[in-house]
């Protein structure tokens, strides 16, 4: 089962990777929302790399991700990203988490400047 991380706990998860000496300590936040959603609201890179791949394109674009790099999956409310996180885990990604509550929770817990929709 994929670990669920609340947006308010994301920085702690990221920092724990660095403290544990993970080889690829800088995680990727994989935003699996559709392009129109990205135009509405986005997170800003801060201690992580941001990669935007709509959920439906993840299987075809899997090679853009490094299975050894930690990945945090993000969508609107956390359901699509959980499906993608499980898919990644089933395909050999060792350090995958789902951002519980998605960008909506990110706006509420981390950055209120991110629009809610």
C-alpha positions as CSV (number, residue, x, y, z in Angstrom):
1,X,0.0,0.0,0.0
2,X,1.2,3.5,-0.9
3,X,1.9,5.9,2.0
4,X,-0.5,8.8,2.3
5,X,1.2,12.1,3.2
6,X,-0.7,15.2,4.1
7,X,0.5,18.3,2.4
8,X,1.4,19.8,5.8
9,X,3.7,16.7,6.3
10,X,5.3,16.8,2.8
11,X,8.3,19.0,3.9
12,X,9.0,16.6,6.8
13,X,8.8,13.6,4.4
14,X,11.2,15.3,2.0
15,X,13.6,16.3,4.8
16,X,13.6,12.7,6.1
17,X,14.8,11.5,2.7
18,X,17.7,13.8,2.9
19,X,18.5,12.9,6.5
20,X,18.4,9.2,5.7
21,X,21.0,9.8,3.0
22,X,18.7,8.6,0.1
23,X,20.7,8.5,-3.1
24,X,18.2,10.7,-5.0
25,X,17.1,12.8,-2.0
26,X,15.4,15.6,-4.1
27,X,12.0,14.1,-4.8
28,X,9.8,14.7,-7.8
29,X,6.3,16.0,-7.3
30,X,4.3,14.3,-10.1
31,X,1.2,16.4,-10.8
32,X,-1.2,14.2,-12.7
33,X,-4.0,16.8,-13.3
34,X,-5.2,17.9,-16.7
35,X,-3.8,21.0,-18.5
36,X,-6.9,23.1,-17.8
37,X,-6.5,22.3,-14.0
38,X,-2.8,23.4,-14.2
39,X,-3.9,26.7,-15.6
40,X,-6.2,27.2,-12.6
41,X,-3.8,26.2,-9.7
42,X,-0.2,25.0,-9.4
43,X,2.3,24.4,-6.7
44,X,5.7,26.1,-6.8
45,X,8.9,24.1,-6.7
46,X,10.5,24.3,-3.3
47,X,13.0,21.5,-2.5
48,X,11.5,19.2,-5.1
49,X,11.3,18.9,-8.9
50,X,7.9,19.3,-10.5
51,X,6.8,17.1,-13.3
52,X,3.4,17.5,-14.9
53,X,2.0,14.4,-16.7
54,X,-1.8,13.9,-17.0
55,X,-2.9,10.6,-15.4
56,X,-3.9,9.1,-18.8
57,X,-0.4,9.7,-20.1
58,X,1.6,8.2,-17.3
59,X,1.9,4.7,-18.8
60,X,3.3,6.0,-22.1
61,X,5.6,8.5,-20.3
62,X,6.8,6.3,-17.5
63,X,10.4,6.5,-18.8
64,X,10.5,10.2,-17.8
65,X,10.5,9.1,-14.2
66,X,13.5,7.5,-12.4
67,X,12.3,4.5,-10.3
68,X,15.1,5.2,-7.8
69,X,14.0,8.8,-7.2
70,X,11.3,9.5,-4.5
71,X,7.9,10.5,-6.1
72,X,5.0,12.3,-4.5
73,X,1.9,12.2,-6.6
74,X,-0.6,15.1,-6.7
75,X,-4.0,15.7,-8.2
76,X,-7.1,17.8,-7.3
77,X,-8.3,15.8,-4.2
78,X,-6.0,12.8,-4.0
79,X,-7.9,10.1,-5.8
80,X,-6.3,10.1,-9.3
81,X,-2.9,10.6,-7.7
82,X,-3.4,7.6,-5.4
83,X,-4.2,5.4,-8.5
84,X,-1.0,6.7,-10.2
85,X,1.1,6.2,-7.0
86,X,-0.2,2.6,-6.8
87,X,0.7,2.1,-10.5
88,X,4.2,3.4,-9.9
89,X,4.7,1.2,-6.9
90,X,3.6,-1.8,-9.0
91,X,6.1,-0.9,-11.6
92,X,9.2,-0.8,-9.4
93,X,9.2,2.6,-7.9
94,X,10.4,2.1,-4.3
95,X,9.7,5.6,-2.8
96,X,6.2,6.7,-3.8
97,X,3.7,8.6,-1.7
98,X,0.3,10.2,-2.4
99,X,-0.4,13.7,-1.3
100,X,-3.6,13.2,0.5
101,X,-6.3,15.7,-0.3
102,X,-4.4,16.9,-3.4
103,X,-3.9,20.5,-4.4
104,X,-7.0,21.5,-2.6
105,X,-5.5,20.4,0.7
106,X,-2.2,21.9,-0.3
107,X,-3.9,25.3,-0.6
108,X,-5.6,24.8,2.7
109,X,-2.6,23.5,4.7
110,X,0.6,24.8,3.0
111,X,0.0,27.7,0.6
112,X,-3.3,29.7,0.7
113,X,-2.2,31.7,-2.4
114,X,-2.9,28.5,-4.5
115,X,-6.5,28.9,-5.8
116,X,-9.0,26.4,-4.8
117,X,-11.4,25.1,-7.4
